[in-house]
Amino acid sequence: MESCPTFIHILSIDIFLFYFYNSFMTLEQLSDDQRIRIFNALADEKRINIIRILSQQDTRPRCSDIGRRLEISKSNGSYHLKILSEANLVHIEKEGVTKYVSLNKETFKQYLPGFLATL
């Protein structure tokens, strides 16, 4: 019997959705406050785009680079990064006067496994 590419594609989507759905069960370990912070942080298109940018980079960009890439003001970028940081989805590290941002991959791995792959 030959494999049908459509069947394989549908099967792989079903497996991914099953895994992704079941992985959310680990959220029971969080407090309600932390759940609210995570889902509030992910409920904005700009913040999703920040996560997308960070997930596709190997290096730590400067916070100002993220803002320029999204074509938002410095204060708007700081606001969105602060929300992501409070949800423990990103790390912001200061070196001198420069701030660098990176994903907190452990948070995604522990509480939202598979999420980054969907971006």
DSSP file (Angstrom, degrees, kcal/mol; ACC not computed):
  #  RESIDUE AA STRUCTURE BP1 BP2  ACC     N-H-->O    O-->H-N    N-H-->O    O-->H-N    TCO  KAPPA ALPHA  PHI   PSI    X-CA   Y-CA   Z-CA
    1    1 A M              0   0    0      0, 0.0     2,-0.2     0, 0.0     0, 0.0   0.000 360.0 360.0 360.0 127.2    0.0    0.0    0.0
    2    2 A E        -     0   0    0      1,-0.1     2,-0.3     0, 0.0     0, 0.0  -0.502 360.0-112.7 -79.8 147.6    1.5    3.4   -1.0
    3    3 A S        -     0   0    0     -2,-0.2    -1,-0.1     4,-0.0     3,-0.1  -0.598  23.4-139.8 -77.5 137.9    1.6    6.2    1.4
    4    4 A C     >  -     0   0    0     -2,-0.3     4,-2.5     1,-0.1     5,-0.2  -0.884   4.3-145.3 -98.2 121.7   -0.6    9.1    0.6
    5    5 A P  H  > S+     0   0    0      0, 0.0     4,-2.5     0, 0.0     5,-0.2   0.862 100.9  52.0 -55.8 -37.0    1.1   12.5    1.3
    6    6 A T  H  > S+     0   0    0      2,-0.2     4,-2.7     1,-0.2     5,-0.2   0.926 109.6  48.8 -65.6 -43.4   -2.3   14.0    2.3
    7    7 A F  H  > S+     0   0    0      2,-0.2     4,-2.8     1,-0.2    -1,-0.2   0.919 112.6  47.9 -61.3 -44.4   -2.9   11.2    4.8
    8    8 A I  H  X S+     0   0    0     -4,-2.5     4,-2.7     2,-0.2    -1,-0.2   0.909 111.8  50.4 -63.1 -42.3    0.6   11.5    6.2
    9    9 A H  H  X S+     0   0    0     -4,-2.5     4,-2.2    -5,-0.2    -2,-0.2   0.932 112.9  45.4 -61.2 -46.7    0.1   15.3    6.5
   10   10 A I  H  X S+     0   0    0     -4,-2.7     4,-2.7     1,-0.2    -2,-0.2   0.912 113.2  50.7 -64.2 -42.5   -3.2   14.9    8.3
   11   11 A L  H  X S+     0   0    0     -4,-2.8     4,-2.5     1,-0.2    -2,-0.2   0.910 110.3  48.9 -61.6 -43.0   -1.8   12.2   10.6
   12   12 A S  H  X S+     0   0    0     -4,-2.7     4,-2.4     2,-0.2    -1,-0.2   0.878 111.5  49.8 -67.2 -35.6    1.1   14.4   11.5
   13   13 A I  H  X S+     0   0    0     -4,-2.2     4,-3.0     2,-0.2     5,-0.2   0.928 111.0  49.9 -65.3 -44.0   -1.2   17.3   12.2
   14   14 A D  H  X S+     0   0    0     -4,-2.7     4,-2.5     2,-0.2    -2,-0.2   0.914 111.9  47.6 -60.2 -43.6   -3.4   15.0   14.4
   15   15 A I  H  X S+     0   0    0     -4,-2.5     4,-2.5     2,-0.2    -1,-0.2   0.925 113.3  48.2 -63.3 -44.5   -0.3   13.8   16.3
   16   16 A F  H  X S+     0   0    0     -4,-2.4     4,-3.4     2,-0.2     5,-0.2   0.939 112.8  47.6 -61.9 -47.1    0.9   17.3   16.8
   17   17 A L  H  X S+     0   0    0     -4,-3.0     4,-3.0     2,-0.2     5,-0.3   0.894 111.7  50.6 -63.1 -39.7   -2.5   18.6   18.0
   18   18 A F  H  X S+     0   0    0     -4,-2.5     4,-2.5    -5,-0.2    -1,-0.2   0.939 115.1  43.1 -60.7 -47.1   -2.8   15.7   20.4
   19   19 A Y  H  X S+     0   0    0     -4,-2.5     4,-1.9     2,-0.2    -2,-0.2   0.929 115.9  48.0 -64.0 -46.0    0.6   16.4   21.8
   20   20 A F  H  X S+     0   0    0     -4,-3.4     4,-0.8     2,-0.2    -2,-0.2   0.920 113.9  46.7 -63.4 -45.7    0.1   20.1   21.9
   21   21 A Y  H >< S+     0   0    0     -4,-3.0     3,-1.0    -5,-0.2     4,-0.3   0.943 114.8  46.0 -61.6 -48.9   -3.3   19.8   23.6
   22   22 A N  H >< S+     0   0    0     -4,-2.5     3,-1.3    -5,-0.3     4,-0.2   0.788 103.3  64.3 -67.6 -26.8   -2.1   17.3   26.2
   23   23 A S  H >< S+     0   0    0     -4,-1.9     3,-1.5     1,-0.3    -1,-0.3   0.772  89.9  67.2 -69.0 -23.5    1.0   19.3   26.9
   24   24 A F  G X< S+     0   0    0     -3,-1.0     3,-2.0    -4,-0.8    -1,-0.3   0.676  80.1  79.7 -69.6 -14.9   -1.2   22.1   28.3
   25   25 A M  G X  S+     0   0    0     -3,-1.3     3,-1.4    -4,-0.3    -1,-0.3   0.760  79.1  69.6 -62.3 -22.8   -2.2   19.8   31.1
   26   26 A T  G X  S+     0   0    0     -3,-1.5     3,-1.8     1,-0.3    -1,-0.3   0.662  77.1  81.9 -69.6 -13.8    1.1   20.7   32.7
   27   27 A L  G X   +     0   0    0     -3,-2.0     3,-1.9     1,-0.3    -1,-0.3   0.678  69.6  81.3 -65.3 -15.0   -0.3   24.2   33.3
   28   28 A E  G <  S+     0   0    0     -3,-1.4    -1,-0.3     1,-0.3    -2,-0.1   0.737  81.7  65.4 -60.7 -20.9   -2.0   22.8   36.4
   29   29 A Q  G <  S+     0   0    0     -3,-1.8    -1,-0.3    -4,-0.1    -2,-0.2   0.642  90.2  84.3 -76.3 -13.8    1.3   23.3   38.2
   30   30 A L  S <  S-     0   0    0     -3,-1.9     2,-0.2    -4,-0.2    -3,-0.0  -0.504  83.2-114.7 -87.9 155.6    1.1   27.0   37.8
   31   31 A S     >  -     0   0    0     -2,-0.2     4,-2.3     1,-0.1     5,-0.2  -0.486  32.5-110.7 -77.1 160.5   -0.7   29.4   40.1
   32   32 A D  H  > S+     0   0    0      1,-0.2     4,-2.5     2,-0.2     5,-0.2   0.876 119.1  57.2 -60.9 -36.4   -3.7   31.2   38.5
   33   33 A D  H  > S+     0   0    0      1,-0.2     4,-2.3     2,-0.2    -1,-0.2   0.917 107.8  46.7 -60.3 -43.2   -1.7   34.5   38.6
   34   34 A Q  H  > S+     0   0    0      2,-0.2     4,-2.6     1,-0.2    -1,-0.2   0.903 110.5  52.8 -67.6 -40.1    1.1   32.9   36.5
   35   35 A R  H  X S+     0   0    0     -4,-2.3     4,-2.7     1,-0.2     5,-0.3   0.935 109.9  48.9 -56.6 -46.8   -1.5   31.5   34.1
   36   36 A I  H  X S+     0   0    0     -4,-2.5     4,-2.5     1,-0.2     5,-0.3   0.913 111.0  49.7 -61.8 -44.1   -3.0   34.9   33.7
   37   37 A R  H  X S+     0   0    0     -4,-2.3     4,-2.3     2,-0.2    -1,-0.2   0.924 113.4  46.3 -61.6 -44.9    0.4   36.5   33.1
   38   38 A I  H  X S+     0   0    0     -4,-2.6     4,-1.8     2,-0.2    -2,-0.2   0.957 117.6  40.6 -63.8 -51.1    1.4   33.9   30.5
   39   39 A F  H  < S+     0   0    0     -4,-2.7     4,-0.3     1,-0.2    -1,-0.2   0.839 114.9  52.0 -72.2 -30.9   -1.8   34.0   28.5
   40   40 A N  H >< S+     0   0    0     -4,-2.5     3,-1.1    -5,-0.3    -1,-0.2   0.915 109.5  50.9 -65.7 -42.1   -2.2   37.8   28.8
   41   41 A A  H >< S+     0   0    0     -4,-2.3     3,-0.5    -5,-0.3    -2,-0.2   0.862 113.0  45.3 -63.4 -34.8    1.4   38.1   27.4
   42   42 A L  T 3< S+     0   0    0     -4,-1.8    -1,-0.3     1,-0.2    -2,-0.2   0.438  93.8  81.9 -88.5   0.9    0.6   35.9   24.5
   43   43 A A  T <  S+     0   0    0     -3,-1.1     2,-0.4    -4,-0.3    -1,-0.2   0.181  78.5  78.5 -92.1  18.1   -2.8   37.6   23.8
   44   44 A D  S <> S-     0   0    0     -3,-0.5     4,-2.3     1,-0.1     5,-0.2  -0.990  72.1-140.6-131.2 134.6   -1.2   40.4   21.8
   45   45 A E  H  > S+     0   0    0     -2,-0.4     4,-2.3     1,-0.2     5,-0.1   0.863 102.9  53.2 -61.7 -38.2    0.0   40.3   18.2
   46   46 A K  H  > S+     0   0    0      2,-0.2     4,-2.0     1,-0.2    -1,-0.2   0.911 110.5  47.2 -64.4 -40.8    3.1   42.5   18.9
   47   47 A R  H  > S+     0   0    0      2,-0.2     4,-2.4     1,-0.2    -2,-0.2   0.875 110.0  52.3 -70.5 -35.9    4.2   40.2   21.7
   48   48 A I  H  X S+     0   0    0     -4,-2.3     4,-2.6     2,-0.2    -1,-0.2   0.917 109.9  50.6 -61.5 -41.7    3.6   37.1   19.6
   49   49 A N  H  X S+     0   0    0     -4,-2.3     4,-2.7     2,-0.2    -2,-0.2   0.872 107.9  52.2 -64.7 -36.8    5.8   38.7   16.9
   50   50 A I  H  X S+     0   0    0     -4,-2.0     4,-2.6     2,-0.2    -1,-0.2   0.941 111.0  47.0 -62.8 -46.4    8.5   39.4   19.5
   51   51 A I  H  X S+     0   0    0     -4,-2.4     4,-2.4     1,-0.2    -2,-0.2   0.909 112.0  51.5 -60.4 -42.0    8.4   35.7   20.5
   52   52 A R  H  X S+     0   0    0     -4,-2.6     4,-1.0     2,-0.2    -2,-0.2   0.935 110.7  47.6 -61.0 -47.2    8.6   34.8   16.8
   53   53 A I  H >< S+     0   0    0     -4,-2.7     3,-0.7     1,-0.2     4,-0.3   0.937 114.0  47.0 -59.1 -47.9   11.6   37.0   16.2
   54   54 A L  H >< S+     0   0    0     -4,-2.6     3,-1.0     1,-0.2    49,-0.2   0.849 108.4  55.0 -65.7 -34.0   13.4   35.7   19.3
   55   55 A S  H 3< S+     0   0    0     -4,-2.4    -1,-0.2     1,-0.2    -2,-0.2   0.719 108.2  50.1 -72.3 -18.6   12.7   32.0   18.4
   56   56 A Q  T << S+     0   0    0     -4,-1.0     2,-0.4    -3,-0.7    -1,-0.2   0.403  98.3  82.7 -99.1   1.3   14.2   32.5   15.0
   57   57 A Q    <   -     0   0    0     -3,-1.0    -4,-0.0    -4,-0.3     0, 0.0  -0.840  55.2-162.0-111.6 145.3   17.5   34.1   16.2
   58   58 A D  S    S+     0   0    0     -2,-0.4     2,-0.2     2,-0.0    -1,-0.1   0.695  78.0  58.5 -90.4 -22.7   20.6   32.4   17.5
   59   59 A T  S    S-     0   0    0     43,-0.0    -2,-0.1     1,-0.0     0, 0.0  -0.624  91.7-103.6-105.7 164.8   21.9   35.6   19.1
   60   60 A R        -     0   0    0     -2,-0.2    42,-0.2    42,-0.1     2,-0.1  -0.785  38.8-149.9 -85.8 113.0   20.5   37.9   21.8
   61   61 A P        -     0   0    0      0, 0.0    40,-2.6     0, 0.0     2,-0.2  -0.438  21.5-104.0 -77.6 158.6   19.2   41.0   20.1
   62   62 A R  B >>  -A  100   0A   0     38,-0.2     4,-1.4     1,-0.1     3,-0.6  -0.499  29.5-117.0 -72.5 151.9   19.2   44.3   21.8
   63   63 A C  H 3> S+     0   0    0     36,-2.4     4,-1.8     1,-0.2     3,-0.2   0.888 117.5  55.8 -57.3 -39.3   15.8   45.5   23.0
   64   64 A S  H 3> S+     0   0    0     35,-0.4     4,-2.3     1,-0.2    -1,-0.2   0.826 101.1  58.1 -65.1 -30.8   16.0   48.4   20.7
   65   65 A D  H <> S+     0   0    0     -3,-0.6     4,-2.4     2,-0.2    -1,-0.2   0.882 104.3  51.6 -64.8 -38.1   16.6   46.1   17.7
   66   66 A I  H  X S+     0   0    0     -4,-1.4     4,-1.9    -3,-0.2    -2,-0.2   0.938 109.9  48.9 -63.4 -46.9   13.3   44.3   18.5
   67   67 A G  H  X>S+     0   0    0     -4,-1.8     5,-2.4     1,-0.2     4,-0.7   0.918 112.2  47.9 -59.5 -45.1   11.5   47.6   18.5
   68   68 A R  H ><5S+     0   0    0     -4,-2.3     3,-0.7     1,-0.2    -1,-0.2   0.908 109.7  53.0 -62.7 -41.1   13.0   48.7   15.2
   69   69 A R  H 3<5S+     0   0    0     -4,-2.4    -1,-0.2     1,-0.3    -2,-0.2   0.854 114.9  40.8 -64.0 -34.7   12.2   45.4   13.6
   70   70 A L  H 3<5S-     0   0    0     -4,-1.9    -1,-0.3    -5,-0.2    -2,-0.2   0.481 109.8-125.3 -89.7  -3.8    8.6   45.7   14.6
   71   71 A E  T <<5 +     0   0    0     -3,-0.7     2,-0.3    -4,-0.7    -3,-0.2   0.930  64.5 133.6  56.9  49.5    8.5   49.4   13.8
   72   72 A I      < -     0   0    0     -5,-2.4    -1,-0.2    -6,-0.1    -2,-0.1  -0.867  60.7 -92.6-123.2 160.8    7.3   50.5   17.2
   73   73 A S     >  -     0   0    0     -2,-0.3     4,-2.6     1,-0.1     5,-0.2  -0.202  34.9-111.1 -68.8 162.6    8.5   53.2   19.5
   74   74 A K  H  > S+     0   0    0      1,-0.2     4,-2.4     2,-0.2     5,-0.2   0.905 119.5  48.6 -60.7 -42.9   11.1   52.5   22.2
   75   75 A S  H  > S+     0   0    0      2,-0.2     4,-2.1     1,-0.2    -1,-0.2   0.885 111.6  49.3 -67.3 -37.6    8.5   53.0   24.9
   76   76 A N  H  > S+     0   0    0      2,-0.2     4,-2.2     1,-0.2    -2,-0.2   0.907 111.7  49.1 -67.2 -41.4    6.1   50.7   23.2
   77   77 A G  H  X S+     0   0    0     -4,-2.6     4,-2.5     2,-0.2    -2,-0.2   0.913 110.8  50.3 -62.2 -43.4    8.8   48.1   22.8
   78   78 A S  H  X S+     0   0    0     -4,-2.4     4,-2.3     1,-0.2    -2,-0.2   0.898 108.7  53.1 -61.3 -41.1    9.8   48.4   26.5
   79   79 A Y  H  X S+     0   0    0     -4,-2.1     4,-1.8     2,-0.2    -2,-0.2   0.941 112.1  43.5 -59.3 -49.7    6.1   48.0   27.5
   80   80 A H  H  X S+     0   0    0     -4,-2.2     4,-2.1     1,-0.2    -2,-0.2   0.888 114.0  50.2 -67.0 -39.5    5.7   44.7   25.5
   81   81 A L  H  X S+     0   0    0     -4,-2.5     4,-2.5     1,-0.2    -1,-0.2   0.866 107.4  55.0 -66.3 -35.5    9.0   43.3   26.7
   82   82 A K  H  X S+     0   0    0     -4,-2.3     4,-2.7     2,-0.2    -2,-0.2   0.916 108.4  48.1 -62.6 -43.5    8.1   44.1   30.3
   83   83 A I  H  X S+     0   0    0     -4,-1.8     4,-1.4     2,-0.2    -2,-0.2   0.919 113.1  47.7 -63.8 -43.4    4.9   42.1   30.0
   84   84 A L  H  <>S+     0   0    0     -4,-2.1     5,-2.7     1,-0.2     6,-0.8   0.886 113.1  49.3 -64.0 -38.2    6.8   39.2   28.4
   85   85 A S  H ><5S+     0   0    0     -4,-2.5     3,-1.6     1,-0.2    -2,-0.2   0.904 107.9  52.6 -67.9 -42.1    9.4   39.4   31.2
   86   86 A E  H 3<5S+     0   0    0     -4,-2.7    -1,-0.2     1,-0.3    -2,-0.2   0.795 107.8  52.5 -64.6 -27.9    6.8   39.5   34.0
   87   87 A A  T 3<5S-     0   0    0     -4,-1.4    -1,-0.3   -50,-0.2    -2,-0.2   0.439 115.3-121.5 -84.5   0.2    5.3   36.3   32.5
   88   88 A N  T < 5S+     0   0    0     -3,-1.6    19,-0.2     2,-0.2    -3,-0.2   0.782  80.1 121.6  64.4  29.5    8.8   34.8   32.6
   89   89 A L  S   <S+     0   0    0     -5,-2.7    15,-2.7    -6,-0.2     2,-0.3   0.682  73.4  28.7 -92.7 -21.9    8.7   34.2   28.8
   90   90 A V  E     -B  103   0A   0     -6,-0.8     2,-0.4    13,-0.3    13,-0.2  -0.948  69.6-136.1-134.8 158.0   11.8   36.3   28.1
   91   91 A H  E     -B  102   0A   0     11,-3.2    11,-2.2    -2,-0.3     2,-0.5  -0.932  14.1-161.4-107.7 136.2   15.0   37.3   29.9
   92   92 A I  E     -B  101   0A   0     -2,-0.4     2,-0.4     9,-0.2     9,-0.2  -0.982  11.0-172.2-118.6 120.2   16.2   40.8   29.7
   93   93 A E  E     -B  100   0A   0      7,-2.7     7,-3.1    -2,-0.5     2,-0.5  -0.935  12.4-146.5-117.3 133.7   19.9   41.3   30.6
   94   94 A K  E     +B   99   0A   0     -2,-0.4     2,-0.5     5,-0.2     5,-0.2  -0.860  15.6 178.9-101.6 127.8   21.6   44.6   31.1
   95   95 A E  E >   -B   98   0A   0      3,-3.2     3,-1.9    -2,-0.5     2,-0.4  -0.926  70.0 -48.7-126.3 104.0   25.2   45.0   30.1
   96   96 A G  T 3  S-     0   0    0     -2,-0.5    -2,-0.0     1,-0.3     0, 0.0  -0.587 121.8 -25.2  68.3-124.5   26.3   48.5   30.7
   97   97 A V  T 3  S+     0   0    0     -2,-0.4     2,-0.4    -3,-0.1    -1,-0.3   0.426 121.7  92.9 -98.2  -0.6   23.7   50.7   29.1
   98   98 A T  E <   - B   0  95A   0     -3,-1.9    -3,-3.2   -35,-0.0     2,-0.5  -0.786  60.4-154.6-100.2 135.7   22.6   48.1   26.7
   99   99 A K  E     - B   0  94A   0     -2,-0.4   -36,-2.4    -5,-0.2   -35,-0.4  -0.919   8.4-163.6-109.1 133.7   19.7   45.7   27.3
  100  100 A Y  E     -AB  62  93A   0     -7,-3.1    -7,-2.7    -2,-0.5     2,-0.4  -0.871   4.2-153.1-114.1 148.0   19.6   42.3   25.6
  101  101 A V  E     + B   0  92A   0    -40,-2.6     2,-0.3    -2,-0.3    -9,-0.2  -0.953  17.2 166.7-125.2 141.8   16.6   40.1   25.3
  102  102 A S  E     - B   0  91A   0    -11,-2.2   -11,-3.2    -2,-0.4     2,-0.1  -0.977  39.1 -94.9-146.2 157.9   16.3   36.3   24.9
  103  103 A L  E     - B   0  90A   0     -2,-0.3     2,-1.3   -13,-0.2   -13,-0.3  -0.446  25.3-131.9 -70.0 144.2   13.6   33.7   25.2
  104  104 A N    >>  -     0   0    0    -15,-2.7     4,-1.4     1,-0.2     3,-0.8  -0.762  30.6-179.3 -91.4  85.8   13.2   31.8   28.4
  105  105 A K  H 3> S+     0   0    0     -2,-1.3     4,-2.9     1,-0.3     5,-0.2   0.763  73.2  64.6 -63.7 -25.8   13.1   28.5   26.7
  106  106 A E  H 3> S+     0   0    0      2,-0.2     4,-2.8     1,-0.2     5,-0.3   0.901 100.7  50.3 -64.7 -40.1   12.6   26.6   30.0
  107  107 A T  H <>>S+     0   0    0     -3,-0.8     4,-2.9   -19,-0.2     5,-0.7   0.932 113.9  45.0 -62.6 -44.9    9.3   28.3   30.5
  108  108 A F  H  X5S+     0   0    0     -4,-1.4     4,-1.5     3,-0.2     7,-0.3   0.918 114.9  48.5 -64.2 -42.1    8.1   27.3   27.0
  109  109 A K  H  <5S+     0   0    0     -4,-2.9    -2,-0.2     1,-0.2    -1,-0.2   0.911 119.1  38.4 -64.1 -42.2    9.5   23.8   27.5
  110  110 A Q  H  <5S+     0   0    0     -4,-2.8    -2,-0.2    -5,-0.2    -1,-0.2   0.905 134.1  16.6 -77.6 -42.7    7.8   23.3   30.8
  111  111 A Y  H  <5S+     0   0    0     -4,-2.9    -3,-0.2    -5,-0.3   -84,-0.2   0.696 134.7  28.8-109.5 -22.8    4.5   25.1   30.4
  112  112 A L  S ><<S+     0   0    0     -4,-1.5     3,-2.1    -5,-0.7     4,-0.4  -0.297  72.7 178.8-135.0  51.8    3.9   25.5   26.6
  113  113 A P  T 3  S+     0   0    0      0, 0.0   -90,-0.1     0, 0.0    -4,-0.1  -0.285  73.1  18.2 -60.1 138.0    5.8   22.6   24.9
  114  114 A G  T 3> S+     0   0    0    -91,-0.0     4,-0.6     1,-0.0     3,-0.2   0.229  93.2 108.9  88.9 -14.4    5.4   22.7   21.2
  115  115 A F  T X4 S+     0   0    0     -3,-2.1     3,-1.5    -7,-0.3     4,-0.4   0.929  74.9  51.7 -63.0 -46.8    4.3   26.4   21.1
  116  116 A L  G >4 S+     0   0    0     -4,-0.4     3,-1.3     1,-0.3    -1,-0.2   0.830 103.0  60.3 -61.7 -31.7    7.5   27.7   19.5
  117  117 A A  G 34 S+     0   0    0      1,-0.3    -1,-0.3     2,-0.2    -2,-0.2   0.715  97.1  61.3 -68.1 -19.7    7.2   25.2   16.7
  118  118 A T  G <<        0   0    0     -3,-1.5    -1,-0.3    -4,-0.6    -2,-0.2   0.590 360.0 360.0 -83.0  -9.4    3.9   26.6   15.7
  119  119 A L    <         0   0    0     -3,-1.3    -1,-0.2    -4,-0.4    -2,-0.2   0.481 360.0 360.0 -82.5 360.0    5.4   30.1   15.0
